[in-house]
Amino acid sequence: MYKNLAATLVAACFFLSAVQAQTPAQTSAKSPAKSTEPIKAGFVYVSPITEAGWTKQHDEGRKAVEKALGDQVKTTFVADVPEGADAERVIRDLAQQGNQIIFTPSFGYMEPTLKVAKEFPNVKFESVTGFKTASNVAASNARYYEGRYLAGIAAGRMTQTNVAGYVAGFPIPEVLQGINAFTLGMRSVNPKATVKVVWLNVWFDPPKEREAAMALFNQEVDVIAFHTGSTAVMAAAQERGKMAVAYHSDMRKIGPDAQIIAVTHQWGDYYAARVKAAMSGTWASGSVWGGVKDGMIRVGDFGPKVPKKVQDEIVAKQKAVGAGKLFPFAGPIMDNEGNVVLPAGQSLSDAQILGMNYLVQGVVGKVSR
């Protein structure tokens, strides 16, 4: 996850220049070399491991590594580590403990990762959502906006009030991409739809997330999405009899009646491929920005309220996104202040997406600074 706007705007340029036409499956085509000792892989998590959410998905990725490699790997993790000095200490500890590859999935871990990497040149580091690389530091991220667009289509089909809500962490490009893609997807099937945004300026604060959701439900919102780290918004939707789009994980256990669809992050294949590469000596630094096509983003896990016709529509459009036939940010696009962002017949470039700093037409709210 990202932490601040200025750093992330700069990230657009740096990350774009590093993104390669590389998929998780391509990170290591060779089988890992056999060793008498298992490779040690460490993971650092920014929040506790809850039943679902951001950290849960990364821990599922860690478990996928164990499943893929068995006794050839030994994993360890440290959870609920704040970004900053604490993260640097934990990352250094993992390196000193002999971990040969360390995954740090939070934007605020990027600088601590780079600093520790200089001290341990023989250790491989994976900066997830970071954009800076080094000879022993790779960067990776997912095209979350692709899933958001598809979820918006589902929300547009399901809403009765034509008003959706969005509980958002920080007003940085990654989050703005999601809000905008969700709104564009929703309005592609329901032009009357609007999306009301509440900014929290925090990633993980269940009481605050719940409070924001409840406030939105009091403003005609009958379907809600969120970009925060817990399940609080889904739980609030279940309590109020509203609909919600799950994020990071499938949250039907928390909102069996509320969830209409989930946008899930799939890190397992990427993590396993990178550990295999470290084992076989083929690991190399670089940047990956993968989406539906690469299996890093998926929508599905439909709730009982969603008609089969809508489910089939989303499945078909997900295939179109993966095949490059449907692009969420295709013109015409206007911002919510009436300015033309992109004319008809054009699509936003990766650089424009990575540097996004506005809200599209249909969003009720401002980019909080």
Secondary structure as a PSIPRED ss2 file (coil, helix, strand):
# PSIPRED VFORMAT (PSIPRED V4.0)

   1 M C   1.000  0.000  0.000
   2 Y C   1.000  0.000  0.000
   3 K C   1.000  0.000  0.000
   4 N C   1.000  0.000  0.000
   5 L H   0.000  1.000  0.000
   6 A H   0.000  1.000  0.000
   7 A H   0.000  1.000  0.000
   8 T H   0.000  1.000  0.000
   9 L H   0.000  1.000  0.000
  10 V H   0.000  1.000  0.000
  11 A H   0.000  1.000  0.000
  12 A H   0.000  1.000  0.000
  13 C H   0.000  1.000  0.000
  14 F H   0.000  1.000  0.000
  15 F H   0.000  1.000  0.000
  16 L H   0.000  1.000  0.000
  17 S H   0.000  1.000  0.000
  18 A H   0.000  1.000  0.000
  19 V E   0.000  0.000  1.000
  20 Q C   1.000  0.000  0.000
  21 A C   1.000  0.000  0.000
  22 Q C   1.000  0.000  0.000
  23 T C   1.000  0.000  0.000
  24 P H   0.000  1.000  0.000
  25 A H   0.000  1.000  0.000
  26 Q H   0.000  1.000  0.000
  27 T C   1.000  0.000  0.000
  28 S C   1.000  0.000  0.000
  29 A C   1.000  0.000  0.000
  30 K C   1.000  0.000  0.000
  31 S C   1.000  0.000  0.000
  32 P C   1.000  0.000  0.000
  33 A C   1.000  0.000  0.000
  34 K C   1.000  0.000  0.000
  35 S C   1.000  0.000  0.000
  36 T C   1.000  0.000  0.000
  37 E C   1.000  0.000  0.000
  38 P C   1.000  0.000  0.000
  39 I E   0.000  0.000  1.000
  40 K E   0.000  0.000  1.000
  41 A E   0.000  0.000  1.000
  42 G E   0.000  0.000  1.000
  43 F E   0.000  0.000  1.000
  44 V E   0.000  0.000  1.000
  45 Y C   1.000  0.000  0.000
  46 V C   1.000  0.000  0.000
  47 S C   1.000  0.000  0.000
  48 P C   1.000  0.000  0.000
  49 I C   1.000  0.000  0.000
  50 T C   1.000  0.000  0.000
  51 E C   1.000  0.000  0.000
  52 A C   1.000  0.000  0.000
  53 G C   1.000  0.000  0.000
  54 W H   0.000  1.000  0.000
  55 T H   0.000  1.000  0.000
  56 K H   0.000  1.000  0.000
  57 Q H   0.000  1.000  0.000
  58 H H   0.000  1.000  0.000
  59 D H   0.000  1.000  0.000
  60 E H   0.000  1.000  0.000
  61 G H   0.000  1.000  0.000
  62 R H   0.000  1.000  0.000
  63 K H   0.000  1.000  0.000
  64 A H   0.000  1.000  0.000
  65 V H   0.000  1.000  0.000
  66 E H   0.000  1.000  0.000
  67 K H   0.000  1.000  0.000
  68 A H   0.000  1.000  0.000
  69 L H   0.000  1.000  0.000
  70 G H   0.000  1.000  0.000
  71 D H   0.000  1.000  0.000
  72 Q H   0.000  1.000  0.000
  73 V E   0.000  0.000  1.000
  74 K E   0.000  0.000  1.000
  75 T E   0.000  0.000  1.000
  76 T E   0.000  0.000  1.000
  77 F E   0.000  0.000  1.000
  78 V E   0.000  0.000  1.000
  79 A C   1.000  0.000  0.000
  80 D C   1.000  0.000  0.000
  81 V C   1.000  0.000  0.000
  82 P C   1.000  0.000  0.000
  83 E C   1.000  0.000  0.000
  84 G C   1.000  0.000  0.000
  85 A H   0.000  1.000  0.000
  86 D H   0.000  1.000  0.000
  87 A H   0.000  1.000  0.000
  88 E H   0.000  1.000  0.000
  89 R H   0.000  1.000  0.000
  90 V H   0.000  1.000  0.000
  91 I H   0.000  1.000  0.000
  92 R H   0.000  1.000  0.000
  93 D H   0.000  1.000  0.000
  94 L H   0.000  1.000  0.000
  95 A H   0.000  1.000  0.000
  96 Q H   0.000  1.000  0.000
  97 Q C   1.000  0.000  0.000
  98 G C   1.000  0.000  0.000
  99 N C   1.000  0.000  0.000
 100 Q C   1.000  0.000  0.000
 101 I E   0.000  0.000  1.000
 102 I E   0.000  0.000  1.000
 103 F E   0.000  0.000  1.000
 104 T E   0.000  0.000  1.000
 105 P E   0.000  0.000  1.000
 106 S C   1.000  0.000  0.000
 107 F H   0.000  1.000  0.000
 108 G H   0.000  1.000  0.000
 109 Y H   0.000  1.000  0.000
 110 M H   0.000  1.000  0.000
 111 E H   0.000  1.000  0.000
 112 P H   0.000  1.000  0.000
 113 T H   0.000  1.000  0.000
 114 L H   0.000  1.000  0.000
 115 K H   0.000  1.000  0.000
 116 V H   0.000  1.000  0.000
 117 A H   0.000  1.000  0.000
 118 K H   0.000  1.000  0.000
 119 E H   0.000  1.000  0.000
 120 F C   1.000  0.000  0.000
 121 P C   1.000  0.000  0.000
 122 N C   1.000  0.000  0.000
 123 V C   1.000  0.000  0.000
 124 K E   0.000  0.000  1.000
 125 F E   0.000  0.000  1.000
 126 E E   0.000  0.000  1.000
 127 S E   0.000  0.000  1.000
 128 V E   0.000  0.000  1.000
 129 T C   1.000  0.000  0.000
 130 G C   1.000  0.000  0.000
 131 F C   1.000  0.000  0.000
 132 K C   1.000  0.000  0.000
 133 T C   1.000  0.000  0.000
 134 A E   0.000  0.000  1.000
 135 S C   1.000  0.000  0.000
 136 N C   1.000  0.000  0.000
 137 V E   0.000  0.000  1.000
 138 A E   0.000  0.000  1.000
 139 A E   0.000  0.000  1.000
 140 S E   0.000  0.000  1.000
 141 N E   0.000  0.000  1.000
 142 A E   0.000  0.000  1.000
 143 R C   1.000  0.000  0.000
 144 Y H   0.000  1.000  0.000
 145 Y H   0.000  1.000  0.000
 146 E H   0.000  1.000  0.000
 147 G H   0.000  1.000  0.000
 148 R H   0.000  1.000  0.000
 149 Y H   0.000  1.000  0.000
 150 L H   0.000  1.000  0.000
 151 A H   0.000  1.000  0.000
 152 G H   0.000  1.000  0.000
 153 I H   0.000  1.000  0.000
 154 A H   0.000  1.000  0.000
 155 A H   0.000  1.000  0.000
 156 G H   0.000  1.000  0.000
 157 R H   0.000  1.000  0.000
 158 M H   0.000  1.000  0.000
 159 T C   1.000  0.000  0.000
 160 Q C   1.000  0.000  0.000
 161 T C   1.000  0.000  0.000
 162 N C   1.000  0.000  0.000
 163 V E   0.000  0.000  1.000
 164 A E   0.000  0.000  1.000
 165 G E   0.000  0.000  1.000
 166 Y E   0.000  0.000  1.000
 167 V E   0.000  0.000  1.000
 168 A E   0.000  0.000  1.000
 169 G C   1.000  0.000  0.000
 170 F C   1.000  0.000  0.000
 171 P C   1.000  0.000  0.000
 172 I C   1.000  0.000  0.000
 173 P H   0.000  1.000  0.000
 174 E H   0.000  1.000  0.000
 175 V H   0.000  1.000  0.000
 176 L H   0.000  1.000  0.000
 177 Q H   0.000  1.000  0.000
 178 G H   0.000  1.000  0.000
 179 I H   0.000  1.000  0.000
 180 N H   0.000  1.000  0.000
 181 A H   0.000  1.000  0.000
 182 F H   0.000  1.000  0.000
 183 T H   0.000  1.000  0.000
 184 L H   0.000  1.000  0.000
 185 G H   0.000  1.000  0.000
 186 M H   0.000  1.000  0.000
 187 R H   0.000  1.000  0.000
 188 S H   0.000  1.000  0.000
 189 V H   0.000  1.000  0.000
 190 N C   1.000  0.000  0.000
 191 P C   1.000  0.000  0.000
 192 K C   1.000  0.000  0.000
 193 A C   1.000  0.000  0.000
 194 T E   0.000  0.000  1.000
 195 V E   0.000  0.000  1.000
 196 K E   0.000  0.000  1.000
 197 V E   0.000  0.000  1.000
 198 V E   0.000  0.000  1.000
 199 W E   0.000  0.000  1.000
 200 L C   1.000  0.000  0.000
 201 N C   1.000  0.000  0.000
 202 V C   1.000  0.000  0.000
 203 W C   1.000  0.000  0.000
 204 F C   1.000  0.000  0.000
 205 D C   1.000  0.000  0.000
 206 P H   0.000  1.000  0.000
 207 P H   0.000  1.000  0.000
 208 K H   0.000  1.000  0.000
 209 E H   0.000  1.000  0.000
 210 R H   0.000  1.000  0.000
 211 E H   0.000  1.000  0.000
 212 A H   0.000  1.000  0.000
 213 A H   0.000  1.000  0.000
 214 M H   0.000  1.000  0.000
 215 A H   0.000  1.000  0.000
 216 L H   0.000  1.000  0.000
 217 F H   0.000  1.000  0.000
 218 N C   1.000  0.000  0.000
 219 Q C   1.000  0.000  0.000
 220 E C   1.000  0.000  0.000
 221 V C   1.000  0.000  0.000
 222 D C   1.000  0.000  0.000
 223 V E   0.000  0.000  1.000
 224 I E   0.000  0.000  1.000
 225 A E   0.000  0.000  1.000
 226 F E   0.000  0.000  1.000
 227 H E   0.000  0.000  1.000
 228 T C   1.000  0.000  0.000
 229 G C   1.000  0.000  0.000
 230 S C   1.000  0.000  0.000
 231 T C   1.000  0.000  0.000
 232 A H   0.000  1.000  0.000
 233 V H   0.000  1.000  0.000
 234 M H   0.000  1.000  0.000
 235 A H   0.000  1.000  0.000
 236 A H   0.000  1.000  0.000
 237 A H   0.000  1.000  0.000
 238 Q H   0.000  1.000  0.000
 239 E H   0.000  1.000  0.000
 240 R H   0.000  1.000  0.000
 241 G C   1.000  0.000  0.000
 242 K C   1.000  0.000  0.000
 243 M E   0.000  0.000  1.000
 244 A E   0.000  0.000  1.000
 245 V E   0.000  0.000  1.000
 246 A E   0.000  0.000  1.000
 247 Y E   0.000  0.000  1.000
 248 H E   0.000  0.000  1.000
 249 S C   1.000  0.000  0.000
 250 D C   1.000  0.000  0.000
 251 M C   1.000  0.000  0.000
 252 R C   1.000  0.000  0.000
 253 K C   1.000  0.000  0.000
 254 I C   1.000  0.000  0.000
 255 G C   1.000  0.000  0.000
 256 P C   1.000  0.000  0.000
 257 D C   1.000  0.000  0.000
 258 A C   1.000  0.000  0.000
 259 Q E   0.000  0.000  1.000
 260 I E   0.000  0.000  1.000
 261 I E   0.000  0.000  1.000
 262 A E   0.000  0.000  1.000
 263 V E   0.000  0.000  1.000
 264 T E   0.000  0.000  1.000
 265 H E   0.000  0.000  1.000
 266 Q C   1.000  0.000  0.000
 267 W C   1.000  0.000  0.000
 268 G H   0.000  1.000  0.000
 269 D H   0.000  1.000  0.000
 270 Y H   0.000  1.000  0.000
 271 Y H   0.000  1.000  0.000
 272 A H   0.000  1.000  0.000
 273 A H   0.000  1.000  0.000
 274 R H   0.000  1.000  0.000
 275 V H   0.000  1.000  0.000
 276 K H   0.000  1.000  0.000
 277 A H   0.000  1.000  0.000
 278 A H   0.000  1.000  0.000
 279 M H   0.000  1.000  0.000
 280 S H   0.000  1.000  0.000
 281 G C   1.000  0.000  0.000
 282 T C   1.000  0.000  0.000
 283 W C   1.000  0.000  0.000
 284 A C   1.000  0.000  0.000
 285 S C   1.000  0.000  0.000
 286 G C   1.000  0.000  0.000
 287 S E   0.000  0.000  1.000
 288 V E   0.000  0.000  1.000
 289 W E   0.000  0.000  1.000
 290 G E   0.000  0.000  1.000
 291 G C   1.000  0.000  0.000
 292 V C   1.000  0.000  0.000
 293 K C   1.000  0.000  0.000
 294 D C   1.000  0.000  0.000
 295 G C   1.000  0.000  0.000
 296 M C   1.000  0.000  0.000
 297 I E   0.000  0.000  1.000
 298 R E   0.000  0.000  1.000
 299 V E   0.000  0.000  1.000
 300 G E   0.000  0.000  1.000
 301 D C   1.000  0.000  0.000
 302 F C   1.000  0.000  0.000
 303 G C   1.000  0.000  0.000
 304 P C   1.000  0.000  0.000
 305 K C   1.000  0.000  0.000
 306 V C   1.000  0.000  0.000
 307 P C   1.000  0.000  0.000
 308 K H   0.000  1.000  0.000
 309 K H   0.000  1.000  0.000
 310 V H   0.000  1.000  0.000
 311 Q H   0.000  1.000  0.000
 312 D H   0.000  1.000  0.000
 313 E H   0.000  1.000  0.000
 314 I H   0.000  1.000  0.000
 315 V H   0.000  1.000  0.000
 316 A H   0.000  1.000  0.000
 317 K H   0.000  1.000  0.000
 318 Q H   0.000  1.000  0.000
 319 K H   0.000  1.000  0.000
 320 A H   0.000  1.000  0.000
 321 V H   0.000  1.000  0.000
 322 G H   0.000  1.000  0.000
 323 A C   1.000  0.000  0.000
 324 G C   1.000  0.000  0.000
 325 K C   1.000  0.000  0.000
 326 L C   1.000  0.000  0.000
 327 F C   1.000  0.000  0.000
 328 P C   1.000  0.000  0.000
 329 F C   1.000  0.000  0.000
 330 A E   0.000  0.000  1.000
 331 G C   1.000  0.000  0.000
 332 P C   1.000  0.000  0.000
 333 I E   0.000  0.000  1.000
 334 M E   0.000  0.000  1.000
 335 D E   0.000  0.000  1.000
 336 N C   1.000  0.000  0.000
 337 E C   1.000  0.000  0.000
 338 G C   1.000  0.000  0.000
 339 N C   1.000  0.000  0.000
 340 V E   0.000  0.000  1.000
 341 V E   0.000  0.000  1.000
 342 L E   0.000  0.000  1.000
 343 P C   1.000  0.000  0.000
 344 A C   1.000  0.000  0.000
 345 G C   1.000  0.000  0.000
 346 Q C   1.000  0.000  0.000
 347 S E   0.000  0.000  1.000
 348 L C   1.000  0.000  0.000
 349 S C   1.000  0.000  0.000
 350 D H   0.000  1.000  0.000
 351 A H   0.000  1.000  0.000
 352 Q H   0.000  1.000  0.000
 353 I H   0.000  1.000  0.000
 354 L H   0.000  1.000  0.000
 355 G C   1.000  0.000  0.000
 356 M C   1.000  0.000  0.000
 357 N C   1.000  0.000  0.000
 358 Y C   1.000  0.000  0.000
 359 L C   1.000  0.000  0.000
 360 V E   0.000  0.000  1.000
 361 Q C   1.000  0.000  0.000
 362 G C   1.000  0.000  0.000
 363 V E   0.000  0.000  1.000
 364 V E   0.000  0.000  1.000
 365 G C   1.000  0.000  0.000
 366 K C   1.000  0.000  0.000
 367 V C   1.000  0.000  0.000
 368 S C   1.000  0.000  0.000
 369 R C   1.000  0.000  0.000
